[in-house]
Amino acid sequence: MSTSPEEPALPLITVHAKAAASAQRRVSDRLETTGARTQKIQHLLAVIKAGVLESAHVDVSALGTQAPAGRSADFGEGWLAAV
């Protein structure tokens, strides 16, 4: 992710959110070209998102009150505040 000196870098969550939205549009478009119904496509994408969220929750729960290894003190403080 390159930025110019006067243009601040986007937070990673913003970058990933934009990439995810783009990927979702591409998958949806491709499935529509096969004749899949929009309602079925949206349901499939919702199930995939739910699985991703559940997996992330399991990962975070497994770490408990310990921040992932190799992170800064500020990250660890944020982790503890959020978890």
Steps between C-alpha positions, in 0.01 A plus 500: 500500500685806382402852591645838421658702785198732519248213483470306829490122482156348549452290811527131413138437600393747230722335241369154585139619505537648152672187369229281652221710348669483161544123525136460601388701195719291268372171642142622482544616140656170396228294666233713334653424160444129573132567558501486877221699662597817686329381820698174497826686433438739791417206729818318400713810563330554839579141602864547399524825700343333804756221481785747481370691801455182700853389416642839601307485827642155576853626428459805724338294777789252490746782563292629789667791671833451323572715197647315202875449536738752349270800529581839650404607852241740355347212305491290816326778694240537222455124491432483873254790478310334215503141627 
